[in-house]
Amino acid sequence: MIGYYNYTVWLTYMSLLSAVMGILVSLHGGGHPYWGIFFLMFSGFCDAFDGRVARSKKNRTEVEKGFGIQIDSLSDLVAFGVLPACIGEAMGQSGPGIAGVTRLKFHGNNLIWISALMLAVMMWYCLAALIRLAYFNVMEEERQKTEGGCRKTYEGLPVTSSALIFPTILLLQYVTTFDITILYFIALIVTGFLFLSKIKICKPGLRGILFMVAFGIAEGVLLLLGMILVKHVHI
């Protein structure tokens, strides 16, 4: 079969499969956003180490390196572009389902406009993620020709940051009685703009990556505890 299947690409493949499962779980049966967010975080975990694992193979050919770059971006688009939008759709369909949440009810034309606005936000977020990933690939290829080595900074917010941003948003539901769906969609808008911004962000080293992984694990534990302790959470 075409393609490569050695250990250098396993984490990327796992990230993509996790993202697909997250999309299916989020949209199945009226929406399960809190289960979908776990798959988003797992994809983030895989992405945190896939580059280091790939670079550990010293005899990779240029074709293998190019293949790894391409599948990494394609996987990231699904995991950190499409999946967060699908989680937003699940929240719009069912809400977090926690007892005491105040949900606004829309009817007729109001419902149509609200649905159209939510759709526009999700489309915007996915488009921003796509543009950011494509632009990064092109600029990284140019940088490698002139500078070489590993980059020190990122221009714009990396799409993988969504694996920490959106779980944090969902955690807020456990400390408020109001539906945080609107806040989630505001986060989609802002994050999309940050993807395309020209802000400079330092590339984290191993310590930074380990800190973010630890932070993500803590988020996952808190989310799971919340789902267990709050009996009426919709899972």
Backbone torsions as a table, in degrees:
resi	resn	phi	psi	omega
1	MET	NA	150.9	176.5
2	ILE	-71.2	163.5	-179.7
3	GLY	98.5	-177.3	179.9
4	TYR	-127.7	145.4	-172.4
5	TYR	-134.9	16.7	178.6
6	ASN	-78.2	177.6	-171.4
7	TYR	-62.8	-18.5	-176.9
8	THR	-68.5	-18.5	-177.7
9	VAL	-113.5	0.2	-176.0
10	TRP	-61.5	-43.5	-178.3
11	LEU	-65.0	-36.3	177.8
12	THR	-66.1	-42.8	177.2
13	TYR	-63.0	-40.9	179.0
14	MET	-64.5	-37.6	178.1
15	SER	-62.3	-43.5	179.2
16	LEU	-64.7	-44.9	-179.7
17	LEU	-64.3	-38.7	176.8
18	SER	-63.0	-41.5	-179.9
19	ALA	-64.2	-43.1	178.5
20	VAL	-61.9	-43.5	178.2
21	MET	-62.9	-39.8	178.1
22	GLY	-62.2	-40.1	177.5
23	ILE	-62.9	-46.4	-178.5
24	LEU	-64.7	-43.0	-180.0
25	VAL	-66.3	-40.1	-178.4
26	SER	-63.4	-37.4	-173.1
27	LEU	-97.8	-6.8	-176.0
28	HIS	-82.4	134.1	172.0
29	GLY	64.0	38.6	177.1
30	GLY	91.9	-3.5	173.9
31	GLY	105.9	129.1	177.9
32	HIS	-132.3	71.1	-173.2
33	PRO	-60.8	-34.4	-175.9
34	TYR	-72.7	-28.7	172.3
35	TRP	-74.9	-38.7	179.6
36	GLY	-59.9	-34.8	-176.8
37	ILE	-68.0	-28.5	177.3
38	PHE	-66.2	-38.4	178.1
39	PHE	-69.0	-33.9	175.4
40	LEU	-61.8	-44.7	-179.5
41	MET	-67.5	-36.6	177.9
42	PHE	-65.7	-39.2	175.6
43	SER	-61.4	-39.3	176.9
44	GLY	-63.4	-38.2	177.7
45	PHE	-63.4	-45.1	179.0
46	CYS	-61.7	-42.8	-177.8
47	ASP	-67.3	-28.4	-177.6
48	ALA	-63.5	-26.5	-173.7
49	PHE	-119.6	-6.2	-174.9
50	ASP	-63.4	-36.3	179.5
51	GLY	-65.9	-43.3	179.8
52	ARG	-65.3	-39.3	178.4
53	VAL	-64.6	-43.1	-179.1
54	ALA	-63.3	-41.7	-178.2
55	ARG	-71.9	-12.9	179.6
56	SER	-72.4	-17.4	177.3
57	LYS	-89.7	107.6	-170.8
58	LYS	-76.6	-22.2	-175.1
59	ASN	-102.0	27.8	177.0
60	ARG	-67.2	137.7	176.7
61	THR	-80.2	166.7	178.2
62	GLU	-63.1	-33.5	178.0
63	VAL	-66.1	-42.5	178.1
64	GLU	-62.7	-41.0	178.3
65	LYS	-63.4	-45.1	179.1
66	GLY	-63.1	-39.7	177.8
67	PHE	-62.6	-42.6	179.1
68	GLY	-62.3	-40.1	178.3
69	ILE	-63.2	-43.0	-177.3
70	GLN	-66.9	-47.5	-177.6
71	ILE	-69.3	-28.2	178.0
72	ASP	-63.5	-46.4	-179.9
73	SER	-68.8	-39.2	178.6
74	LEU	-64.1	-41.4	177.2
75	SER	-65.6	-41.8	179.7
76	ASP	-62.0	-35.8	179.5
77	LEU	-62.6	-41.2	179.3
78	VAL	-72.1	-46.9	-173.3
79	ALA	-71.8	-43.7	-171.8
80	PHE	-111.5	-1.2	174.2
81	GLY	-109.2	-60.6	-175.5
82	VAL	-75.3	-44.4	-175.9
83	LEU	-60.3	-48.0	177.6
84	PRO	-59.0	-34.9	177.0
85	ALA	-66.1	-39.6	178.7
86	CYS	-67.0	-35.9	175.4
87	ILE	-63.4	-39.6	175.5
88	GLY	-61.9	-40.8	176.8
89	GLU	-62.3	-40.8	178.2
90	ALA	-63.5	-39.1	178.0
91	MET	-66.5	-38.2	178.2
92	GLY	-66.8	-31.5	-179.5
93	GLN	-76.5	-43.8	-171.0
94	SER	-123.5	-18.9	-173.8
95	GLY	70.9	168.1	-179.2
96	PRO	-66.9	-19.8	173.5
97	GLY	75.0	16.7	-179.7
98	ILE	-80.1	137.6	-179.2
99	ALA	-58.2	134.9	179.0
100	GLY	93.3	-5.8	178.4
101	VAL	-68.6	135.1	178.3
102	THR	-96.1	112.7	-179.9
103	ARG	-108.3	135.1	175.9
104	LEU	-80.0	137.9	179.2
105	LYS	-105.3	127.5	-179.5
106	PHE	-114.4	146.2	-178.9
107	HIS	-135.6	154.5	173.0
108	GLY	57.1	-131.9	-176.7
109	ASN	-61.2	-35.2	178.9
110	ASN	-59.7	-43.1	179.3
111	LEU	-63.3	-39.6	179.4
112	ILE	-63.0	-45.1	-178.9
113	TRP	-67.0	-41.0	178.6
114	ILE	-63.4	-43.7	179.0
115	SER	-63.1	-40.9	178.9
116	ALA	-65.0	-39.3	179.4
117	LEU	-66.3	-43.0	177.8
118	MET	-62.3	-41.6	178.6
119	LEU	-62.1	-42.1	179.5
120	ALA	-62.4	-40.8	179.6
121	VAL	-64.1	-44.7	-179.9
122	MET	-64.7	-39.1	177.7
123	MET	-65.7	-41.6	178.3
124	TRP	-60.1	-44.8	-178.1
125	TYR	-62.9	-45.8	179.8
126	CYS	-63.4	-40.9	179.3
127	LEU	-64.7	-41.9	178.8
128	ALA	-62.3	-41.0	178.6
129	ALA	-64.0	-42.3	178.9
130	LEU	-61.6	-48.2	-178.7
131	ILE	-62.8	-43.4	-178.6
132	ARG	-61.6	-43.7	-179.1
133	LEU	-67.3	-43.3	179.5
134	ALA	-65.1	-43.1	-179.7
135	TYR	-64.6	-41.7	179.3
136	PHE	-61.0	-43.8	-179.6
137	ASN	-60.6	-44.8	-179.1
138	VAL	-64.5	-47.1	-178.1
139	MET	-68.5	-34.3	178.4
140	GLU	-67.2	-38.3	177.1
141	GLU	-63.2	-41.6	177.7
142	GLU	-67.0	-40.0	-179.3
143	ARG	-64.8	-38.9	180.0
144	GLN	-62.9	-32.1	-179.9
145	LYS	-69.5	-32.1	-174.4
146	THR	-102.0	-39.7	-174.3
147	GLU	-105.7	-46.8	-175.0
148	GLY	73.5	178.5	179.3
149	GLY	71.1	-171.0	179.9
150	CYS	-90.5	142.9	178.7
151	ARG	-72.5	153.4	-179.8
152	LYS	-99.1	-28.9	-177.3
153	THR	-135.5	160.1	172.5
154	TYR	-107.9	146.8	172.0
155	GLU	-102.4	113.8	-173.9
156	GLY	89.6	161.7	-178.5
157	LEU	-75.5	125.6	177.3
158	PRO	-61.3	143.4	-177.4
159	VAL	-65.6	-25.3	-179.1
160	THR	-65.4	-16.6	178.3
161	SER	-62.4	-20.4	179.1
162	SER	-62.5	-23.2	179.4
163	ALA	-68.0	-15.9	175.6
164	LEU	-109.4	-32.2	-176.3
165	ILE	-66.7	-51.9	-172.3
166	PHE	-74.4	-33.5	170.9
167	PRO	-60.7	-36.0	177.3
168	THR	-62.1	-41.2	178.1
169	ILE	-60.8	-45.4	-178.5
170	LEU	-67.5	-30.1	176.8
171	LEU	-63.2	-29.4	-179.3
172	LEU	-62.0	-22.6	-179.1
173	GLN	-63.9	-23.7	-178.5
174	TYR	-82.7	-6.4	179.5
175	VAL	-118.1	9.3	177.5
176	THR	-142.4	153.5	178.7
177	THR	-92.7	-1.6	-178.6
178	PHE	-97.5	148.6	179.6
179	ASP	-66.9	125.1	-177.6
180	ILE	-92.7	12.7	-178.8
181	THR	-57.7	-43.7	-179.0
182	ILE	-63.7	-36.3	177.9
183	LEU	-65.6	-37.9	178.1
184	TYR	-61.3	-42.8	-178.8
185	PHE	-71.3	-32.9	173.6
186	ILE	-63.3	-39.7	177.9
187	ALA	-64.0	-36.8	175.9
188	LEU	-60.7	-43.9	-179.5
189	ILE	-63.3	-51.7	-176.4
190	VAL	-63.8	-44.1	-179.6
191	THR	-62.6	-39.4	176.9
192	GLY	-59.4	-42.9	177.5
193	PHE	-65.7	-37.9	179.1
194	LEU	-66.9	-32.2	174.8
195	PHE	-56.6	-39.3	-173.3
196	LEU	-97.4	-0.2	-179.0
197	SER	-74.7	169.2	179.7
198	LYS	-104.0	20.6	178.1
199	ILE	-66.8	147.1	179.6
200	LYS	-97.1	128.3	179.8
201	ILE	-125.7	127.5	-179.8
202	CYS	-66.7	135.9	176.4
203	LYS	-72.7	125.9	-177.1
204	PRO	-70.9	144.2	173.4
205	GLY	-85.5	-164.9	-178.1
206	LEU	-62.0	-41.1	179.6
207	ARG	-63.4	-41.8	178.6
208	GLY	-63.7	-40.9	178.8
209	ILE	-64.4	-43.9	179.7
210	LEU	-64.1	-37.4	177.2
211	PHE	-63.3	-44.8	-179.9
212	MET	-66.1	-36.9	176.6
213	VAL	-64.1	-43.4	178.1
214	ALA	-62.7	-40.2	178.1
215	PHE	-63.5	-41.9	179.0
216	GLY	-65.0	-39.9	177.8
217	ILE	-63.4	-41.8	178.0
218	ALA	-61.5	-41.1	176.8
219	GLU	-61.6	-43.4	-179.9
220	GLY	-61.9	-42.6	179.2
221	VAL	-63.8	-44.3	180.0
222	LEU	-64.2	-41.0	177.4
223	LEU	-62.4	-43.3	-179.3
224	LEU	-66.2	-41.7	176.9
225	LEU	-62.1	-41.1	178.6
226	GLY	-62.1	-41.1	179.6
227	MET	-65.8	-32.5	-179.6
228	ILE	-77.9	-43.7	-174.5
229	LEU	-76.2	-34.1	178.6
230	VAL	-88.9	102.2	-169.6
231	LYS	-62.4	-29.1	-171.7
232	HIS	-98.4	11.8	177.9
233	VAL	-63.4	139.1	-177.2
234	HIS	-85.7	105.5	-179.7
235	ILE	-119.7	NA	NA
